Amino acid sequence: MIKIMHAQTVLTEEDIEALKQKTGESSSKDAVAKAVAHYLECEYTNVEDMWAKKLEKVVKRKQK
């Protein structure tokens, strides 16, 4: 069974609007939930130098 918790944070209106646009969600709640889910699943979250790892992956793809 999943335990659900309520969490709050303070964000600027600009950040919320940018998050809604980036996630494609119309509500703040859904946009934040989608962003958190992506962050938890993203393979780059625990990588020390995320940009170097992404660049390395792109270079490998281009070499094939």
Contacts in CASP RR format, 6 or more apart in sequence:
PFRMAT RR
TARGET T0000
AUTHOR 0000-0000-0000
METHOD contacts of the structure
MODEL  1
MIKIMHAQTVLTEEDIEALKQKTGESSSKDAVAKAVAHYLECEYTNVEDM
WAKKLEKVVKRKQK
9 32 0 8 1.000
11 19 0 8 1.000
16 28 0 8 1.000
16 31 0 8 1.000
19 28 0 8 1.000
19 31 0 8 1.000
19 32 0 8 1.000
19 35 0 8 1.000
20 26 0 8 1.000
20 27 0 8 1.000
20 28 0 8 1.000
20 31 0 8 1.000
22 31 0 8 1.000
22 35 0 8 1.000
23 30 0 8 1.000
23 31 0 8 1.000
23 34 0 8 1.000
23 35 0 8 1.000
24 31 0 8 1.000
24 34 0 8 1.000
25 31 0 8 1.000
25 34 0 8 1.000
39 45 0 8 1.000
44 50 0 8 1.000
44 53 0 8 1.000
44 54 0 8 1.000
47 53 0 8 1.000
END
